[in-house]
């Protein structure tokens, strides 16, 4: 496998277009309430009622048409991944925090009100991280040697970071841009690169192409085990791929901007959320037939 750089989407944004959908609803009562400088992920609560967005200073939470600040310290979360019991993350501690910088691997089971350090505090910032929604198996693109991982590269952990196993990632080509873990099968992971979408069914030992010769900007697994992939470039699109048949279905998107994050609501398979390179955020409750915009250029939009 070629040497991997830190898996930070912001450093590998690919200029391209995505397919346009029906008109995006703006809403006569929409208003701007909060501005965020950065956007580091998307994730739903287990009941599907809240969408979490890690920004530079903590979490922004969208629920029932309105935005609010998440509880707890205002950490700069990176590698944010929601699971059925909370979320895993990395990043940097908020002002005045007792935690060391960088955070290493942390977990919260109460929407960020408190976090607990699992491993690597003060050692590494894991930008490229994902976890199986129900399996909680972690996959990371480790940027540098540390006390748990003796080299840079792809690793996985089945015990919340106590031990890590190196994945050779044979067959993976190009620079990594996104990574996703199957919700329940710990052995299955997908990686997006500048050359396509690749799938592994053996903990990253070997990868085979799902979508070849297209740069990828965002990845996620659906609850049923399909892959949601955002591609960029002249033929950019958002597609859902069946990992067994490799058949894909196009999903309409609301803008031509590069999609940086995509996620499915675990409690409602028809609901999708996407974030784009200009820090716009959109929701669809009908799998892309229509969308509403809930943030524009990093400014949150209250729809109530």
PyMOL commands that set and color helices and strands:
alter all, ss='L'
color gray80, all
select helices_A, chain A and resi 9-11
alter helices_A, ss='H'
color red, helices_A
select strands_A, chain A and resi 31-35+43-44+51-55+58-63+66-69+76-83+86-92+105-108+116-119+129-131+138-142+153-157+165-167+176-181+189-193+196-200+208-212+216-221+227-231+237-241+248-251+259-265+268-276+281-284+292-296+299-302
alter strands_A, ss='S'
color yellow, strands_A
deselect
rebuild
show_as cartoon
